[in-house]
Structures are given as C-alpha cells and as structure tokens.
Amino acid sequence: MTKEQKSSILPIAVMFLLFFMIAFVTNFAGSMGVIVKEQFKTSNFLAQLGTLANFIAYACMGYPAGIILKRKGYKFTALLAVTIGLVGVGVQWLSGYAGSFGIYLLGAFISGFAVCILNSVVNPMLNTLGGGGKKGNQLVQFGGSCNSIGGTIAPILLGYLIGGEVSKAQVADAAPAMLIAMIIFMLAFVIIFFAYIPEPHIETAEQRALAQQNKDTHSPFSFRHFVLGCVAIFFYVGVEVGIPNIANLYMSGEPTIGAVVAGTIVGLYWLMMMVGRLIGGAIGGVVSSKAMLQTTSCLAILMLCCVVFFPQSWVIAFKGVELPISMIVVFLCGLMTSVMWGAIFNLATEGLGKYTPLASGIFMIMVCGGGILPAIQGLVADKLGYFNSYIIPILGLIYIFTYASFGYKNVNTDIITE
C-alpha cells in the first residue's frame, strides 16, 4: 500500500460518516414533524414545514454548490458543508429551549444548505479517492449503504427519545440526538482539515476565461428527456419522503400506537430502501433502468392504493399493539422507492455526454420536491385524512411510470455532445 493510499483511508472513512449524516439530518428533520406538531400545536401541513425548509435549500444551493466545488475544491467545500451543518443543527437545538417555531424552521433551512453541499461533494470525492473506475464506484456504493443506515436510525432514535407521551413531546426531547450530530460534524471538520485530499478537478482562472470565450448554445435543457427526467426526480424525492413522514405523523398521534412503534416502522422503511439498493445493485447489470423503474413505480402505485382503500379495521399485531395493515404496506414501499433515483438519473442523462456534470447539479436543485410534496400531502391530510393523503404520492408515481414508459426517449440525438 502506497503512502497516498494510506493517507486516503481516513478521508474515505469521513466521507462514509458524512454519507451517514446526510440521511440522518434529512430524516431527522422529517421525524421532527411529530414533535413540532405537538409542541407548537400546528396542523399536519405546518408540521411538514421543517422538511420543506430543509429541502427548499436545495433549490437555493444546488447550483452554487457545484460552482463552489469547481472553484474551491473538495476540501474547502466539505469543510464549509460541515461548518454550516454544525450551525444548522445547533440552531435547531437552541429552538427547543427558546420554544420558537421560527427558530426551528431557520435551523432546518440552514441544515438543508449543509446537506445539499454535502451531497454535491461526497459522491465525486469518494470516486476521486478511489481512483475512479470500479474502485471509485464501489466506494460510492458503500457510501450509499451508510446513507441508508443513517436514514434508518434517525426515526427510530427520535421515537425512543419521545417515548410514549407524544402529547408532551418537546423539541428539547431530541437534544441528545442533535448533540450527537454536532459532535460528528465537529469531528469531521478536524479530520478533513488535517487529511490529505486530492484536488484534480479545481477550475483555474484560465479555464474559466476560456469557457467564457467558447459559450455553448446548448445545455442539458436542450434535451427533452432530461427536462422530463427533472420533473420525475422532483416527484420521486417528494414520494420517497412523504410516504414515511405522513405515516409517522399518523402513528405517533394514535394513542394505541405511539412514537416508539411509529419510529420503528419509519426506520424499517429506510431499512427496506437499503435492502432494495443492494438488490438493485445486484441485478442492475442485467435489468434495464427502464424496466426497473416501470416495475417499481407500478408496484408502488398498487401498494399505496392499498393504503388508501384498505379498511382501517384491518389490523395486525406489531410490538404489542394493533397496527393497521396499511402501515405495514408503507414500510414495504421502501423496497420500491429504493432504486428509483438511480434509474431516473440513468435514463435522464443518457446521451448527454459533456452536459452530464451540469445535469447532475440541476438534479440537486430538483431535490426540493422532497419538501414541497410532503407539505402538500400534509395539507391534504388536514382536509381529507391521513390515508386519503396518499393520493399525492400516487399521482407522482403515475408520472414516474409514464416517464419510464415514454418520456425517457432521447429525441434530440442531433445535438453534438462530445
């Protein structure tokens, strides 16, 4: 093992940790809706504003994050992200003691900035640290597994911190989890600061000047299948987040179910996503992205129709409580949503060539759907009930199925992409 390979071990481990934090912080914001609803006596719509604030930051920061990464490099961008993350989680922690809904939303928005920047840096950094190729892709896949673990732990941990007294839940109850997040961010800052991180892709002033002189008349938006794919990503992230968030609000508010069981079910949803990603990775070499997306979106539609139409009297014993079968269907949906991001990304960027890096940045902006759709679903839940609100993700999945069937085709093959 060379000196450079040895020096990469620590930053690789830190990137895995940051992958974990991306999902932990994001899912933490979604699960906090249960506490926010009780402490501040909000509606389901307002309870989802924390998630909206977290994800709307992507719309604000997606493109700038790419520019910062290109001009300042991995190390600077990673340090900036963990610093902002520390501030964001810290503000949310303070909101519990200040008793302010506004301060909580501010903290969620700041955390969203951090997660957006982290998402922009961890994937290419791991690929670079692995030397690209199969090794780089392998590291990214391992990082994705860490991401799923963080997503699984967050709702379960928060459910246990709330305990059985949901009506008395306070943001301050989640303080231990937020303190852990802040400690991890501080530790990551120190390690990244002193670690060697290669910087092969920093854009020089000369390169920027040359790019200005040779402006391209085309962009990713010149491709119809990419534009339709952006809409699919918007819906997908909203579906992925809305399914467990609304289920968590429903179950936590039911005296016969409670926050502990709710957190466990939501955690199982994210665990199923990890299982689905492992299966998707195993069969990805023989099953096309089109077939994978068509199959999973169709099955997810059928599952959510069961959530809407199954009688609530159909229950099953789970951890000593009677749980509607619909909620079991909810966590199984994680198997279906797990592979959709990769499949949509693959279909939408097919044939883009040199426009692919910019397309990736635009995709990060469309992640804001993870905040907008759950808020709309929360509003529908206020008006029509929790179970009927799942019509929103069903509509999103219908669009995704349509995209996988027809919209994915590249009809702009005349554009030069080399």
C-alpha positions as CSV (number, residue, x, y, z in Angstrom):
1,M,0.0,0.0,0.0
2,T,1.5,3.4,-1.1
3,K,1.7,6.4,1.2
4,E,-1.0,8.1,-0.8
5,Q,-3.4,5.1,-0.5
6,K,-2.7,5.0,3.3
7,S,-3.5,8.8,3.5
8,S,-6.8,8.2,1.7
9,I,-8.2,5.8,4.3
10,L,-9.1,8.4,6.8
11,P,-10.9,10.8,4.4
12,I,-12.7,7.8,2.9
13,A,-14.0,6.9,6.4
14,V,-15.0,10.5,6.9
15,M,-16.9,10.5,3.7
16,F,-18.8,7.4,4.8
17,L,-19.6,9.2,8.0
18,L,-20.8,12.2,6.1
19,F,-23.0,9.9,3.9
20,F,-24.5,8.7,7.2
21,M,-25.0,12.3,8.3
22,I,-26.8,13.3,5.1
23,A,-29.6,10.8,5.7
24,F,-29.5,11.2,9.5
25,V,-30.0,15.0,9.3
26,T,-32.6,14.8,6.5
27,N,-34.7,12.1,8.1
28,F,-34.3,13.7,11.5
29,A,-36.0,16.8,10.0
30,G,-38.9,14.7,8.8
31,S,-39.3,12.8,12.0
32,M,-39.2,16.1,14.0
33,G,-42.6,16.9,12.5
34,V,-44.2,14.8,15.2
35,I,-42.6,16.9,18.0
36,V,-43.3,20.2,16.2
37,K,-46.9,19.3,15.8
38,E,-47.3,18.7,19.5
39,Q,-45.2,21.5,21.0
40,F,-46.3,24.2,18.7
41,K,-49.9,22.8,18.1
42,T,-49.6,23.0,14.4
43,S,-51.5,21.4,11.6
44,N,-50.1,18.5,9.5
45,F,-49.2,21.0,6.8
46,L,-47.2,23.2,9.2
47,A,-45.6,20.2,10.8
48,Q,-44.0,19.4,7.4
49,L,-42.5,22.9,7.1
50,G,-39.3,21.7,8.7
51,T,-38.9,19.2,5.9
52,L,-39.9,21.9,3.4
53,A,-37.3,24.3,4.8
54,N,-34.7,21.5,4.7
55,F,-35.3,20.6,1.1
56,I,-36.1,24.0,-0.3
57,A,-32.5,24.8,0.5
58,Y,-31.6,22.5,-2.4
59,A,-33.4,24.9,-4.8
60,C,-31.3,27.8,-3.4
61,M,-28.0,26.0,-3.1
62,G,-27.9,23.2,-5.7
63,Y,-26.2,25.3,-8.5
64,P,-24.0,27.4,-6.2
65,A,-22.7,24.3,-4.5
66,G,-21.5,23.0,-7.9
67,I,-19.7,26.3,-8.6
68,I,-18.0,26.3,-5.1
69,L,-16.9,22.7,-5.6
70,K,-15.5,23.5,-9.1
71,R,-13.6,26.6,-8.0
72,K,-12.6,25.8,-4.4
73,G,-12.2,22.0,-4.5
74,Y,-13.3,19.1,-2.3
75,K,-11.6,20.0,0.9
76,F,-12.8,23.6,1.2
77,T,-16.4,22.6,0.1
78,A,-16.5,19.7,2.6
79,L,-15.3,22.0,5.4
80,L,-17.8,24.6,4.5
81,A,-20.6,22.0,4.5
82,V,-19.8,20.5,7.9
83,T,-19.5,24.0,9.4
84,I,-22.9,25.0,8.1
85,G,-24.3,21.7,9.3
86,L,-23.0,22.3,12.8
87,V,-24.6,25.8,12.8
88,G,-27.9,24.4,11.4
89,V,-28.3,21.6,13.9
90,G,-27.1,24.0,16.7
91,V,-29.9,26.4,15.8
92,Q,-32.5,23.6,15.9
93,W,-31.1,22.5,19.3
94,L,-31.5,26.1,20.6
95,S,-35.1,26.3,19.3
96,G,-36.1,23.6,21.7
97,Y,-35.1,25.8,24.7
98,A,-36.3,29.1,23.1
99,G,-39.7,27.5,22.3
100,S,-39.7,29.1,18.9
101,F,-41.2,27.6,15.8
102,G,-39.5,30.2,13.7
103,I,-36.0,29.4,15.1
104,Y,-36.6,25.7,14.4
105,L,-37.5,26.4,10.8
106,L,-34.4,28.6,10.4
107,G,-32.2,25.7,11.8
108,A,-33.9,23.3,9.4
109,F,-33.2,25.6,6.4
110,I,-29.6,26.1,7.4
111,S,-29.2,22.3,7.8
112,G,-30.7,21.9,4.3
113,F,-27.9,24.1,2.9
114,A,-25.3,21.8,4.6
115,V,-26.9,18.6,3.3
116,C,-27.1,20.0,-0.2
117,I,-23.4,20.9,-0.2
118,L,-22.5,17.5,1.3
119,N,-24.5,15.7,-1.4
120,S,-22.6,17.7,-4.0
121,V,-19.2,16.8,-2.6
122,V,-19.3,13.2,-1.1
123,N,-20.0,11.3,-4.4
124,P,-17.3,12.8,-6.6
125,M,-14.8,12.9,-3.6
126,L,-15.3,9.2,-2.9
127,N,-14.9,8.5,-6.6
128,T,-11.7,10.5,-6.7
129,L,-10.3,8.9,-3.5
130,G,-11.0,5.5,-5.1
131,G,-9.1,6.5,-8.2
132,G,-12.3,6.4,-10.4
133,G,-13.4,3.3,-12.3
134,K,-14.7,0.2,-10.5
135,K,-13.0,1.1,-7.2
136,G,-14.5,4.6,-7.2
137,N,-17.9,3.2,-7.9
138,Q,-17.5,0.6,-5.2
139,L,-16.8,3.3,-2.6
140,V,-19.8,5.3,-3.7
141,Q,-22.0,2.2,-3.3
142,F,-20.6,1.6,0.2
143,G,-21.3,5.2,1.0
144,G,-24.9,4.7,-0.2
145,S,-25.2,1.9,2.4
146,C,-24.0,4.2,5.1
147,N,-26.6,6.7,3.9
148,S,-29.4,4.1,4.4
149,I,-28.2,3.2,7.9
150,G,-28.4,6.9,8.9
151,G,-31.9,7.1,7.5
152,T,-32.9,4.0,9.4
153,I,-31.5,5.1,12.8
154,A,-32.9,8.7,12.8
155,P,-36.6,8.0,13.1
156,I,-36.1,5.0,15.5
157,L,-33.9,7.1,17.8
158,L,-36.3,10.0,17.8
159,G,-39.2,7.7,18.5
160,Y,-37.4,6.4,21.6
161,L,-36.5,9.9,22.8
162,I,-40.1,10.9,22.6
163,G,-41.3,7.8,24.4
164,G,-45.0,7.1,25.0
165,E,-46.1,10.7,25.9
166,V,-46.4,12.1,22.4
167,S,-48.8,14.8,23.6
168,K,-46.0,16.2,25.9
169,A,-43.3,16.0,23.2
170,Q,-40.9,18.9,23.1
171,V,-38.1,19.8,20.6
172,A,-35.8,19.7,23.7
173,D,-36.5,15.9,23.9
174,A,-34.5,15.4,20.7
175,A,-31.4,17.3,22.2
176,P,-29.3,14.1,22.7
177,A,-29.6,13.2,19.0
178,M,-28.8,16.8,17.9
179,L,-25.8,16.9,20.2
180,I,-24.5,13.6,18.7
181,A,-24.9,15.2,15.2
182,M,-23.0,18.3,16.3
183,I,-20.2,16.2,17.7
184,I,-19.9,14.2,14.5
185,F,-19.8,17.4,12.4
186,M,-17.0,18.8,14.6
187,L,-15.0,15.6,14.4
188,A,-15.4,15.5,10.7
189,F,-14.2,19.1,10.4
190,V,-11.0,18.3,12.3
191,I,-10.3,15.2,10.3
192,I,-10.9,16.8,6.9
193,F,-8.9,19.8,7.9
194,F,-5.8,17.8,8.6
195,A,-6.3,15.0,6.0
196,Y,-4.8,14.8,2.5
197,I,-7.5,15.1,-0.1
198,P,-6.5,15.1,-3.9
199,E,-7.9,18.0,-5.9
200,P,-7.7,17.1,-9.6
201,H,-10.8,19.0,-10.7
202,I,-10.4,22.6,-9.4
203,E,-11.1,25.0,-12.2
204,T,-8.4,27.6,-12.9
205,A,-8.9,31.2,-13.8
206,E,-7.6,30.5,-17.3
207,Q,-10.1,27.6,-17.7
208,R,-12.9,29.9,-16.6
209,A,-11.8,32.6,-19.1
210,L,-11.7,30.0,-21.9
211,A,-15.1,28.8,-21.1
212,Q,-16.5,32.3,-21.3
213,Q,-15.0,32.7,-24.7
214,N,-16.5,29.5,-26.0
215,K,-20.0,29.6,-24.7
216,D,-22.2,26.6,-25.8
217,T,-25.5,27.3,-27.4
218,H,-26.9,24.1,-25.9
219,S,-27.4,22.9,-22.3
220,P,-29.0,19.9,-20.6
221,F,-32.3,21.7,-21.0
222,S,-31.9,21.2,-24.8
223,F,-32.8,17.6,-24.2
224,R,-36.5,16.8,-23.8
225,H,-35.9,13.5,-21.9
226,F,-33.7,15.3,-19.4
227,V,-36.3,18.0,-18.7
228,L,-39.0,15.4,-18.2
229,G,-36.5,13.5,-16.0
230,C,-36.0,16.5,-13.8
231,V,-39.8,16.6,-13.2
232,A,-39.6,12.8,-12.4
233,I,-36.8,13.4,-9.8
234,F,-38.9,16.2,-8.2
235,F,-41.8,13.8,-7.8
236,Y,-39.6,10.9,-6.8
237,V,-38.0,12.7,-3.8
238,G,-41.4,14.0,-2.7
239,V,-42.8,10.5,-2.9
240,E,-39.8,9.0,-1.1
241,V,-40.0,11.5,1.8
242,G,-43.8,11.9,2.0
243,I,-44.6,8.2,2.4
244,P,-42.9,7.7,5.8
245,N,-43.4,11.3,7.1
246,I,-47.2,11.2,6.9
247,A,-47.3,7.7,8.3
248,N,-45.1,8.9,11.2
249,L,-47.5,11.8,12.0
250,Y,-50.5,9.4,11.9
251,M,-49.0,6.6,14.0
252,S,-47.4,8.9,16.6
253,G,-50.7,10.7,17.1
254,E,-52.6,7.5,17.7
255,P,-52.7,6.7,21.5
256,T,-52.9,3.0,20.7
257,I,-49.7,3.1,18.6
258,G,-47.3,5.8,19.8
259,A,-44.0,7.3,18.8
260,V,-41.8,4.3,19.6
261,V,-43.7,2.0,17.2
262,A,-44.0,4.8,14.7
263,G,-40.3,5.4,14.7
264,T,-39.6,1.7,14.3
265,I,-42.0,1.5,11.3
266,V,-40.4,4.5,9.6
267,G,-37.0,3.2,10.4
268,L,-38.0,-0.1,8.7
269,Y,-39.0,1.9,5.6
270,W,-35.5,3.3,5.3
271,L,-34.0,-0.2,6.1
272,M,-36.1,-1.6,3.2
273,M,-34.6,1.1,1.0
274,M,-31.1,-0.2,1.9
275,V,-32.2,-3.8,1.1
276,G,-33.7,-2.6,-2.2
277,R,-30.5,-0.8,-3.2
278,L,-28.4,-3.9,-2.6
279,I,-30.8,-5.9,-4.7
280,G,-30.9,-3.2,-7.4
281,G,-27.1,-3.2,-7.4
282,A,-27.0,-6.9,-7.8
283,I,-29.5,-7.1,-10.8
284,G,-28.6,-3.7,-12.3
285,G,-26.2,-5.4,-14.8
286,V,-29.0,-7.5,-16.3
287,V,-32.1,-5.4,-15.8
288,S,-32.5,-2.1,-17.7
289,S,-33.3,1.1,-15.9
290,K,-36.5,1.4,-17.9
291,A,-37.8,-2.0,-16.8
292,M,-36.6,-1.4,-13.2
293,L,-38.4,2.0,-13.0
294,Q,-41.6,0.7,-14.7
295,T,-41.8,-2.3,-12.3
296,T,-41.1,-0.5,-9.1
297,S,-43.3,2.5,-9.8
298,C,-46.2,0.2,-10.8
299,L,-45.9,-1.9,-7.7
300,A,-45.6,1.2,-5.5
301,I,-48.8,2.6,-7.0
302,L,-50.6,-0.7,-6.2
303,M,-49.2,-0.6,-2.6
304,L,-50.3,3.0,-1.9
305,C,-53.7,2.2,-3.4
306,C,-53.9,-0.5,-0.6
307,V,-53.0,2.3,1.9
308,V,-55.9,4.4,0.7
309,F,-58.5,1.7,0.2
310,F,-57.8,-0.9,2.9
311,P,-60.2,-0.6,5.8
312,Q,-58.5,0.8,8.9
313,S,-60.1,-2.0,10.9
314,W,-57.8,-4.5,9.2
315,V,-55.0,-4.7,11.8
316,I,-52.0,-6.8,12.6
317,A,-50.2,-7.3,15.9
318,F,-46.8,-5.5,15.9
319,K,-44.7,-5.0,19.1
320,G,-47.7,-5.4,21.3
321,V,-50.0,-3.0,19.5
322,E,-52.7,-3.4,16.8
323,L,-51.3,-1.7,13.7
324,P,-53.3,-1.1,10.5
325,I,-52.1,-3.4,7.8
326,S,-51.8,-0.2,5.6
327,M,-48.8,0.9,7.8
328,I,-47.0,-2.4,7.1
329,V,-47.5,-1.7,3.4
330,V,-46.0,1.7,3.9
331,F,-42.6,0.4,5.1
332,L,-42.6,-2.2,2.3
333,C,-42.8,0.7,-0.2
334,G,-39.2,1.4,0.7
335,L,-38.2,-1.6,-1.5
336,M,-39.9,0.1,-4.4
337,T,-38.6,3.7,-3.9
338,S,-35.0,2.5,-3.2
339,V,-33.9,2.1,-6.9
340,M,-35.9,5.0,-8.5
341,W,-33.3,7.7,-8.1
342,G,-30.6,5.8,-9.9
343,A,-32.9,4.6,-12.6
344,I,-34.3,8.1,-13.3
345,F,-30.8,9.6,-13.3
346,N,-29.6,7.0,-15.7
347,L,-32.5,7.5,-18.1
348,A,-32.4,11.3,-17.9
349,T,-28.7,11.7,-18.5
350,E,-28.4,9.0,-21.3
351,G,-26.8,10.6,-24.3
352,L,-25.9,13.9,-22.6
353,G,-22.2,13.4,-22.8
354,K,-20.4,16.6,-21.9
355,Y,-23.6,18.1,-20.4
356,T,-23.8,15.4,-17.7
357,P,-21.9,17.3,-14.9
358,L,-24.2,20.3,-15.2
359,A,-27.2,18.0,-15.4
360,S,-26.2,16.5,-12.1
361,G,-26.2,19.9,-10.5
362,I,-29.6,20.7,-11.9
363,F,-30.9,17.4,-10.4
364,M,-29.7,18.5,-7.0
365,I,-32.0,21.6,-7.4
366,M,-35.0,19.4,-8.1
367,V,-34.5,17.5,-4.8
368,C,-36.6,20.4,-3.3
369,G,-39.6,18.2,-4.3
370,G,-38.8,16.3,-1.1
371,G,-40.0,19.3,0.9
372,I,-42.8,20.6,-1.4
373,L,-44.7,17.3,-2.0
374,P,-44.8,16.2,1.7
375,A,-46.1,19.7,2.6
376,I,-48.9,19.3,0.0
377,Q,-49.6,15.8,1.3
378,G,-49.8,17.2,4.9
379,L,-52.3,19.8,3.7
380,V,-54.4,17.1,2.1
381,A,-54.1,15.1,5.3
382,D,-55.6,18.0,7.3
383,K,-58.5,18.2,4.9
384,L,-59.2,14.6,3.9
385,G,-57.4,12.4,6.4
386,Y,-54.0,10.7,6.6
387,F,-54.9,7.7,4.5
388,N,-56.5,9.7,1.7
389,S,-53.5,12.0,1.5
390,Y,-51.5,9.2,-0.2
391,I,-53.3,10.1,-3.4
392,I,-50.5,12.7,-3.7
393,P,-47.6,10.3,-3.9
394,I,-49.8,8.0,-6.1
395,L,-50.1,10.9,-8.7
396,G,-46.3,11.4,-8.5
397,L,-45.7,7.7,-9.1
398,I,-48.1,7.7,-12.1
399,Y,-45.9,10.5,-13.7
400,I,-42.8,8.4,-13.0
401,F,-44.3,5.3,-14.6
402,T,-45.3,7.4,-17.6
403,Y,-41.7,8.8,-17.9
404,A,-40.3,5.3,-17.7
405,S,-42.7,4.2,-20.5
406,F,-42.5,7.1,-22.9
407,G,-40.7,10.2,-21.7
408,Y,-37.2,8.7,-21.3
409,K,-36.6,8.6,-25.0
410,N,-33.8,10.9,-26.3
411,V,-35.4,12.7,-29.3
412,N,-32.5,15.3,-29.5
413,T,-29.8,13.0,-30.9
414,D,-28.8,15.7,-33.4
415,I,-27.1,17.7,-30.7
416,I,-23.3,17.2,-30.5
417,T,-22.4,16.0,-27.0
418,E,-18.7,15.2,-27.4
